[in-house]
Amino acid sequence: MHGAVPDALLEHAADQCVHLIAMSTHGRTGLLRLVMGSVAEQVVRRASVPVILVRAAAP
């Protein structure tokens, strides 16, 4: 099911004719990011509208 979340977000944005996507991100780097992937990165790379990313607060 890899890729399903970014696909769904981008499809919804297109269906609703949004002008901006705002998301939070965990800010993972390195091996963890490689293994888990990054929904935010995929959305940023594929979106046809501007994307604002806000890093989630540390617990």
N, C-alpha and C positions, 0 to 999 in steps of 0.2 A: 504494500500500500504506500510505498515511497512516492512522493510527489502528489498525492491526493489532496493534501491540505492546500499547498500553493495553487494547484489547479482550481480548487473550489473557490478560494479567495479571489483569484483573478477572474474567474467566470462570473462570480457574483458582482464584482466591481464593473465588469463590462455590461452585464444585464441592467444594472442600476444607473449606468452612465455617470459614475462618480468622477470627480475631478482631482481627488487626492486620496491616498491611502495612508493611514497612520497606524503604526504597529509598535508593540514593545518587543524587545529582544533580550535574550539572556546574555548576549555578548560572549558566547563560548569561542574559544580559539583552539588552535592546535589539533591534537589527536581527537579530543572529544567532539570538536566540530566536524572533523572528517568522518567519524563513526556515526554521529547522530544526524548530521546534515544541518542545514539551516533553512527553515521556512522563510525567514525574513530575507535572506540572501537571494533565494529563488524568486521571491516576489519582486525585490528591487531590480533584479536582472531582467525580468520578463514583463514588468508592468509598463503600460503605455501612458501612464499618468505619474506625476511625482509621488514619491513615497517618503514619509517621515518616519524615522526609527528613533525610539526612545529606549535607552537601556533600562531594564527593570532594576528596581532598588534592591540592594543587597539585604538579605534577611537579617 
